[in-house]
Amino acid sequence: MVPFSILDLSPVTEGGTVAQSLENSRRLAQEAEAEGYKRFWLAEHHGMRGIASAATSLVIQHVAAGTKTIRVGSGGIMLPNHSPLVIAEQFGTLAALFPDRIDLGLGRAPGTDMRTAQALRRNLDSAANAFPQDVVELMQLLGPAGPDQKVIAIPGAGSNVPVWLLGSSHYSAHLAGMLGLPFAFASHFAPDMLLSALEIYRERFEPSQYLDRPHVMVGVMGAAADTDGEANHLFTSMQQSFVRLRRGTPGAFPPPVDDMDAFWNEQERIMVEHTLQYAVVGGPQTIRRRIADFLALTKADELIVSMPVYDMEARLKSVRLFAGAQRELAEAA
């Protein structure tokens, strides 16, 4: 059975507050735990009015404290924004608070615009270029401290928090394979290099102390409801968000609309439909079929679903319907 997980950005809805968004993330994780999902990951973004998970480690703590068994982690921490020591201390602390439940997914992108990235990093010149070295340094800081080691993460040393590499291109596929780490591809918003990146990762994979064979997670946007029509209506919130982002006018997460053709132009429609081509949207039969097709295409070991649904009760129902699809696929296998 391919495990399902949730990727959450703590969306701040129009008319909502950050406090409500953070509480909704906890509720979503509790529902995912009850339905048997394996992981609940939160993503680091900055300067975005519609996303409340900027202080990702703090939101992970908030979610983990409200759950008992589900793994909670980052999908991901944008490592060039931070020193490896700071992240080792943060995730070492989380691992001490929630033993054997914390994941550390790492990305190379800034997770924001360049001006905000400058405010975060101070030095943009070397940050992304140092990503491979920073990943190795971070893993060393999370491992057992050596007798002559001068810099030690406390907490962090010896925690051995599992590290994943995240990517939307070939770069992290090469690096994850070389380091023998699990690899998560951001196919929920970057479909173009999905299959070639997975091929590179699997071909270049070197067994390591962390993994003896390749392990792939793939992402999809998802919205499930009782009918295809209702799910498509819910998904217009995400479609609007993508259009607004491309227009340079991002904002709070919008409610669904009845007619997207009154919102976007033809060029925008083509762009959004291409970007979200792997989205799983529909009633129970439709999502089950689309998930089965996507897993057959990617041969993935895990699936992570981002559920951009405006109404919280509809979002929780979507979590339950995806879990039902997973169980039916497992029974049919």
Protein Blocks (a to p, Z undefined) as FASTA:
>chain_A
ZZdddddehiacehiafklmmmmmmmmmmmmmmnopabdcddddehiakbcklmmmlmmm
mmmmmpmkbccddddddfklpcfklmmmmmmmmmmmmghiaccdddfbeoiafklmmmmn
opamlmmmmmmmmmmmmmmmmmccdfklmbdcdehihnlpacddddfbfklmmmmmmnop
acddfkklmmklmmmmmmmmmmmpccdfkbgbdcddddddddddfbfklmmmmmmmmmmm
mmmmmnopacddddddfblklmmcfklmmmmmmmmmmpccddfklmmmmmmmmmmmnopa
bdcdddddfblklmmmmmmmmmmmmmmmmmmZZ
